[in-house]
Amino acid sequence: MYMKRSKVEPGNKLIESKKVYWKRRPSEIRGYQRTLYLNADNGDYIRVDYNLKEKRVRLYIEDTEEGGIPYYSVISSGKITAERNASTGRAFSLKEKFSQRADIFSTLSNRDVLKLINKNYGIGEERQVTRKKDQERQRELERTRDRYFKAEGKSDSGSSRSGRINKKIRLIDGIDLFVGANLCLGFYYFNHTLISVGIIAAFFGILLGIIDIFFRRREPIFSKIVFFIITGASLYVYGYYIG
């Protein structure tokens, strides 16, 4: 049965969930109690008819990309019992179509209806995935904090810290020093101003720290960073007051 998109009728209630507004009205389909429906941002018409007593829910979409062709899926007692093209009655798998819209269906605020859907097509799993991502993000922040912002009382002794830094100084660090020095010399050759060279040196030191953390994914060599920052500051002060 092909159903046209219904206009908002007086008295319809608006159900808001995650800034998605579902409208609600009695269902005109036999065997269902109520209907939740909306028009998606991409133009799709989406509705959910349900019967809580008989544990049955009907998911319906009109696919804008296909010119509004209607599809529906019936879920009874948590299992998919029918998947059809509503205009032709032809049965075929609609997993991809409904899974692509799972995030919209998951915004249903009626938890009883979500239970009837029983996570078919991935509907209702969005919040669980979001929680996992939030937890992983929190663990990553804690690891970063422990790595770079250790409490002073928990810091290693000077000798062990020095030994660890020496082990982490590699050929690439020597290349960084060589590139930075030549960059400053080249800049001075063309501009003949220590103020600009100082700014370049300090900026290059900060850039090395960013590259170590986010691109090389290792602890930055702070001595290398401090060297360029102090050198840059010294050149800037010298060029400003003396040069």
Secondary structure as UniProt FT lines:
FT   TURN            10..11
FT   STRAND          13..17
FT   TURN            18..19
FT   STRAND          20..26
FT   TURN            30..31
FT   STRAND          34..39
FT   TURN            41..42
FT   STRAND          45..51
FT   TURN            52..55
FT   STRAND          56..63
FT   HELIX           64..66
FT   STRAND          69..76
FT   TURN            77..78
FT   STRAND          79..85
FT   TURN            86..88
FT   HELIX           95..100
FT   HELIX           102..105
FT   TURN            106..107
FT   HELIX           111..117
FT   TURN            118..119
FT   HELIX           120..122
FT   TURN            123..124
FT   HELIX           126..148
FT   HELIX           152..154
FT   HELIX           158..168
FT   HELIX           171..191
FT   HELIX           194..210
FT   HELIX           211..215
FT   HELIX           222..241
//
